[in-house]
Amino acid sequence: MRLKPAQSVALAFLGALAVGTILLLLPFSRAGGGAVPFMDAFFTATSSITVTGLSVVDTATYWSGFGQAVILVLVQLGGLGVMTFTAILVLIIGGRLGLRRRAAAQAEQGILAPGEVKSIVIGVAVLTLIIEAVIALVLFLRFVSLGDGLAESLWYGVFHSVTAFNNAGFALFSDSFMQYQGDWIILGALMVAIIAGGLGLPVWADLIRRRRNRLHTRRHWSLHTRLTIIGTAALLVFGIGAVLIIEWANPGTLGPMGVGDKVLNGAFQGVSPRTAGFNSVSYAEVRPETLMVTDFLMLIGAGSVSTSGGIKVTTMLVLAIATIASLRGDREVQLLGRRLPHTAIRQALAVTVIFTSLIAIGTLAIVSLTDLDLQPALFEVSSAISTTGLSTGVTPTLPGAADVILIILMVLGRLGPQVLGAALVIRERSSIVKYPEERPIVG
């Protein structure tokens, strides 16, 4: 079959989803053995390969060690990329990276020039493993110091370092990380992994290139890298500040804590909605304003071509800057010494409109199928399509039809931005016919 690169990527993800579902259906995937309902396996496999973290069952108690290992492999595969993994395997076994597979990896990642796919893919894979190994070591040592066994601590460290870096949100504790509300080492290590994984392949690739060329100053960074770093810093400040202000006196969340623990948990809940999905406080107890802020953070996500979901930081900044330029009456959209092409603005607008439309449609469907009010339904849908994994606790109670909707949203949220972005670029063309210009009334 002669498939386009984007089609190869979609089929690779769907193939991995099918294999993951089959493995989770095996009796020894469930703790204590026994039959695994198809929807439980399918939903969990989808949530894993799309690095979401939503679950209809308790990961810590429902799945056996084998089942948890399957989830871990799917998370790593979905986060780093199926085609990227394929390229790495081909290179490891000594095969040549053919043009078709090279094009597929390029389409999946979206930003690599044909001549640098091999070197950048290897560099990013090595960097990923190094970061995950460091975070796993820190977590391992911390869990050992807390009295957990060596084997158990090692598994905790490896599992959570991978899920944190890949922004997946799966945890081996039934309450996520609420039992570690006062642990600066564990929550701090997770935040570092989440932010590192959310920067995205283009940023890491840019840093690797500059490092090789011995160019270290910020003025040599690409526009995308600078926008991602600026946007990430701004959203971190906004998210952390908003959570601290809103939840500071909430008796169900930060209220009973000391000042230090309030700052730590406020920071963690400001970082995690960047599609990581961990929580150190109960989202069933947070104020409605916090749910709205979290919806906003989940909608945006983190860096482009990263392990996160959402419309991405650069998409938000492009629209914001274009809006400011329009209000000022500027004919060109300029920032940081560069001029943005109109095609980039149209693509950002298209991604945002499609993304928000899917959220609206999904929310309407969930509300009509369940007894949920608008806000929890919106939160669940936003969490699914942004591949975040946060929940107010209603996921296990949803009917099968609602689960199917969330599965579709998770797949669209993971594959949609990459495939849509590539399609918009490929379909970009000049019009042969020029019609007379006529401006309708706007506003």
C-alpha positions in Angstrom: 0.0 0.0 0.0 1.3 3.4 -0.9 0.3 5.6 2.0 1.0 9.2 2.6 3.2 9.9 5.7 0.3 11.3 7.7 -1.7 8.2 6.9 1.2 6.0 8.0 1.4 7.8 11.3 -2.3 7.4 11.9 -2.2 3.7 11.1 0.9 3.2 13.3 -1.0 4.8 16.2 -4.1 2.7 15.6 -2.0 -0.4 15.2 -0.3 0.2 18.5 -3.7 0.9 20.1 -5.0 -2.5 18.8 -2.0 -4.4 20.1 -2.2 -2.6 23.5 -5.9 -3.4 23.8 -5.3 -7.1 23.1 -2.5 -7.3 25.7 -4.6 -5.6 28.3 -7.4 -8.1 27.6 -5.2 -11.0 28.7 -6.3 -12.4 32.1 -2.8 -11.9 33.7 -3.0 -8.1 32.8 -5.5 -7.8 35.7 -4.5 -7.9 39.3 -5.6 -11.3 40.6 -6.4 -12.6 37.1 -9.8 -12.9 35.6 -11.6 -11.5 32.5 -11.0 -7.9 31.6 -14.0 -6.1 30.0 -13.3 -4.9 26.5 -14.2 -1.3 27.2 -11.9 -1.1 30.2 -9.0 -2.5 28.1 -9.8 -0.3 25.0 -10.3 2.9 27.0 -7.0 2.3 29.0 -5.0 1.5 25.9 -6.4 4.6 24.1 -5.6 6.8 27.1 -2.1 5.3 27.2 -1.1 5.6 23.6 -2.6 9.1 23.4 -0.7 10.0 26.7 -3.8 11.2 28.3 -4.2 9.5 31.7 -8.0 9.3 32.0 -9.0 6.0 33.4 -12.3 4.1 34.0 -10.5 1.9 36.5 -7.9 2.4 39.3 -4.5 1.9 37.6 -2.9 1.1 41.0 -5.2 -1.7 42.0 -6.9 -3.0 38.9 -4.0 -3.8 36.7 -1.2 -6.3 37.5 2.5 -5.6 37.1 2.2 -6.8 33.5 -0.8 -4.6 32.8 1.0 -1.6 34.2 4.1 -2.4 32.1 1.9 -2.5 29.0 0.5 1.0 29.9 4.1 2.2 30.4 5.2 1.0 27.0 2.2 2.5 25.3 2.8 5.8 27.1 6.4 5.9 25.9 5.5 4.9 22.4 2.7 7.5 22.2 4.8 10.2 23.7 8.0 9.9 21.7 6.1 8.8 18.6 5.4 5.6 16.9 7.2 6.5 13.7 10.1 8.0 15.7 10.4 4.7 17.6 10.3 2.8 14.3 13.1 4.9 12.9 15.1 4.3 16.1 14.6 0.5 15.9 15.6 0.4 12.2 18.8 2.3 13.0 19.6 0.1 16.1 19.3 -3.1 14.1 21.6 -1.7 11.4 19.0 -1.2 8.7 18.8 1.8 6.4 16.2 4.5 7.2 14.4 4.5 3.9 12.8 7.6 2.3 9.3 6.4 3.0 9.9 5.8 6.7 12.0 9.0 6.9 9.1 11.0 5.4 6.7 9.4 7.9 8.9 10.4 10.9 9.2 13.9 9.4 5.4 14.2 9.0 4.8 13.0 12.5 7.3 15.5 14.1 6.3 18.2 11.7 9.5 20.3 11.7 12.5 18.2 10.6 14.2 18.8 7.3 14.7 15.6 5.3 18.5 15.6 5.8 18.4 15.9 9.6 15.7 13.4 10.5 18.2 10.7 11.4 20.5 12.8 13.6 17.7 14.8 15.4 15.5 11.7 16.1 18.5 10.0 17.7 19.5 13.1 19.6 16.0 13.7 21.0 15.6 10.0 21.8 18.9 10.0 23.8 17.9 13.2 25.5 14.5 11.8 26.4 16.1 8.7 28.0 18.6 10.8 29.9 16.0 13.0 31.4 13.7 10.1 32.2 16.7 8.2 33.8 17.6 11.2 36.0 14.1 11.8 37.2 13.7 8.0 37.8 16.8 8.0 39.9 15.7 11.0 42.0 12.3 9.4 42.6 13.8 6.0 43.3 16.1 7.4 46.0 13.2 9.4 47.5 10.9 6.4 47.6 13.6 4.3 49.2 14.2 6.9 51.8 10.4 6.8 52.6 10.6 3.1 53.4 9.5 1.5 50.2 11.4 -1.6 49.1 14.1 -1.4 46.4 12.2 -3.2 43.7 9.0 -1.3 44.4 10.9 2.1 44.6 12.6 1.4 41.3 9.3 0.6 39.6 7.7 3.7 41.1 10.6 5.8 39.9 10.7 4.5 36.3 6.9 4.4 35.8 6.3 8.0 37.1 9.4 9.5 35.3 8.1 8.1 32.0 4.5 9.2 32.6 5.6 12.6 33.8 7.9 13.4 30.9 5.3 12.1 28.4 2.6 14.2 30.2 0.5 11.1 30.6 -0.9 11.4 34.1 -1.0 7.7 35.0 0.0 7.1 38.6 0.5 4.0 40.6 -1.3 5.5 43.6 -5.1 5.5 43.9 -5.1 9.2 44.9 -2.5 10.2 42.3 0.0 12.2 44.4 -2.3 13.6 47.1 -0.4 11.5 49.8 2.8 13.4 48.9 1.4 16.9 49.3 4.3 17.9 51.5 7.1 16.2 49.5 9.1 18.8 47.7 11.4 16.2 46.1 8.7 14.0 44.5 6.5 16.9 43.3 9.5 19.0 42.3 11.0 16.2 40.2 7.6 15.6 38.5 7.3 19.2 37.6 10.7 19.3 36.0 9.9 16.3 33.9 6.5 17.7 32.9 8.0 21.0 31.8 10.9 19.3 29.9 8.5 17.0 28.1 6.2 19.9 27.2 8.8 22.0 25.5 8.5 19.9 22.3 10.7 18.4 19.7 11.3 21.6 17.7 12.7 23.3 20.8 15.0 20.4 21.8 16.0 20.0 18.1 16.9 23.7 17.9 18.9 23.5 21.1 20.8 20.4 19.8 21.5 22.2 16.5 22.8 25.3 18.3 24.9 23.2 20.6 26.6 21.4 17.8 27.3 24.7 16.0 28.6 26.2 19.3 25.9 28.9 19.2 24.6 29.3 22.8 23.1 32.8 22.9 19.3 33.4 22.9 19.6 35.6 19.8 20.4 32.5 17.8 17.3 30.7 18.8 14.6 30.2 16.2 11.4 32.3 16.5 9.5 29.1 17.5 11.9 28.3 20.3 11.7 31.9 21.7 7.9 31.9 21.5 7.6 28.5 23.2 9.9 29.5 26.1 8.2 32.9 26.5 4.7 31.4 26.3 5.6 28.5 28.7 7.0 30.9 31.3 3.9 33.2 31.0 1.5 30.3 31.4 3.4 28.9 34.3 3.2 32.2 36.1 -0.5 32.6 35.3 -1.5 29.1 36.2 0.4 28.9 39.5 -0.7 32.4 40.5 -4.3 31.7 39.7 -4.4 28.4 41.6 -2.8 30.0 44.6 -5.1 33.0 44.7 -8.3 31.0 44.2 -7.5 28.0 46.3 -5.5 29.6 49.1 -8.3 29.6 51.7 -10.3 26.7 50.2 -10.8 24.2 53.1 -11.0 21.3 50.7 -7.6 21.9 49.0 -4.9 24.4 50.0 -6.7 25.9 53.1 -5.4 23.5 55.8 -1.8 23.5 54.6 1.1 25.6 55.8 2.5 28.4 53.6 5.3 26.3 52.1 3.0 23.4 51.2 0.4 25.8 49.8 3.1 27.2 47.4 4.3 23.7 46.5 0.8 22.3 45.7 -0.3 25.5 44.0 2.8 25.3 41.8 2.1 21.6 41.1 -1.5 22.2 40.1 -0.4 25.2 38.0 2.1 23.0 36.1 0.1 19.7 35.8 -2.8 21.1 33.7 -0.3 21.7 30.9 -1.7 18.3 29.9 0.3 16.2 32.5 -2.8 15.1 34.5 -1.3 14.5 37.9 -3.0 16.0 41.0 -1.9 16.6 44.6 -5.3 18.0 45.6 -8.8 16.7 44.8 -10.4 18.3 41.8 -13.7 17.3 43.2 -13.1 19.9 45.9 -11.6 22.8 43.9 -13.6 26.0 43.3 -15.4 26.5 40.0 -13.0 29.3 39.1 -10.1 26.8 39.3 -11.9 24.5 37.0 -12.3 27.3 34.5 -8.6 28.2 34.8 -7.7 24.6 34.3 -10.0 24.3 31.3 -8.0 27.2 29.8 -4.6 25.7 30.5 -5.7 22.3 29.1 -7.0 24.0 26.0 -3.6 25.6 25.3 -1.4 22.8 26.4 2.4 23.1 26.0 4.9 23.2 23.1 4.2 22.1 19.5 5.2 18.6 18.6 5.6 17.7 22.2 4.2 15.0 24.5 1.3 17.4 25.4 -2.0 18.0 23.8 -4.0 21.2 23.3 -3.8 23.9 20.6 -0.2 24.6 21.7 1.5 27.6 23.1 2.7 29.1 19.8 -0.8 28.8 18.3 -2.1 30.9 21.2 0.7 33.5 20.9 0.2 33.8 17.1 -3.5 34.5 17.5 -2.9 36.9 20.4 -0.2 38.8 18.5 -2.3 38.9 15.3 -5.3 40.3 17.4 -3.1 43.0 18.9 -1.8 43.9 15.4 -5.3 44.1 14.1 -6.4 46.4 17.0 -3.4 48.6 16.3 -4.3 48.7 12.6 -1.0 47.2 11.5 -0.9 45.7 8.0 1.8 43.2 8.9 2.1 41.0 12.1 5.6 41.5 13.5 7.3 40.2 16.7 10.8 39.7 17.9 12.3 41.1 14.7 10.3 38.8 12.5 7.3 39.1 10.3 4.6 36.4 10.5 3.2 35.1 7.2 -0.5 35.2 6.8 -0.6 31.5 6.2 0.6 30.8 9.8 -2.1 33.0 11.2 -4.8 31.2 9.1 -3.5 27.8 10.2 -3.5 28.9 13.9 -7.0 30.1 13.5 -8.2 26.9 11.8 -6.6 24.7 14.5 -8.2 26.8 17.3 -11.7 26.9 15.7 -11.7 23.1 15.0 -10.4 22.3 18.5 -12.9 24.5 20.3 -15.7 23.3 18.1 -14.9 19.7 19.0 -14.9 20.7 22.7 -18.4 22.2 22.3 -19.8 19.2 20.4 -18.2 16.8 22.9 -19.6 18.7 25.9 -23.1 18.8 24.4 -22.9 15.1 23.7 -21.7 14.2 27.3 -24.4 16.4 28.9 -27.1 14.8 26.8 -25.9 11.3 27.7 -25.4 11.8 31.4 -26.7 13.6 34.4 -23.6 15.8 34.6 -23.9 19.6 34.8 -22.2 21.7 32.1 -19.0 22.5 34.1 -17.9 18.9 35.0 -18.8 17.7 31.5 -16.8 20.5 29.9 -13.9 19.7 32.2 -14.0 16.0 31.3 -14.2 16.8 27.5 -11.4 19.3 27.7 -9.2 16.9 29.6 -9.8 14.2 27.0 -9.2 16.2 23.8 -6.2 18.0 25.3 -4.9 14.6 26.4 -4.5 15.8 30.0 -6.1 13.2 32.1 -7.4 15.3 34.9 -10.9 14.5 36.2 -13.3 15.5 38.9 -13.8 11.8 39.6 -16.7 11.1 37.2 -14.9 9.1 34.5 -15.6 5.6 36.0 -19.3 6.5 36.4 -19.9 7.4 32.7 -22.0 5.2 30.5 -20.4 3.3 27.6 -21.6 5.8 25.0 -19.9 8.6 26.9 -16.7 6.5 27.1 -16.7 6.1 23.3 -17.0 9.8 22.9 -14.0 10.4 25.2 -12.0 7.7 23.3 -12.7 9.5 20.0 -11.7 12.9 21.5 -8.5 11.4 22.9 -7.4 10.1 19.5 -8.4 13.3 17.8 -6.5 15.3 20.4 -3.4 13.3 20.0 -3.3 12.8 16.2 -5.5 15.8 15.1 -3.1 18.7 15.6 -0.2 16.9 13.8 -2.2 15.6 10.9 -4.2 18.8 10.5 -1.1 21.0 10.6 0.6 18.8 8.0 -2.5 18.8 5.8 -2.9 22.6 6.0 0.7 23.0 4.9 0.5 20.4 2.1 -2.8 21.8 0.8 -1.5 25.4 0.8 -1.7 26.7 -2.8 -2.0 29.8 -4.8 -5.3 30.6 -6.5 -5.1 30.9 -10.3 -8.3 33.0 -10.5 -8.4 36.4 -8.7 -11.9 37.6 -7.9 -12.8 41.2 -7.2 -12.3 42.1 -3.6 -15.3 43.0 -1.4 -15.2 43.3 2.3 -18.2 42.2 4.5 -19.1 43.9 7.7 -17.3 42.2 10.6 -18.5 42.7 14.2 
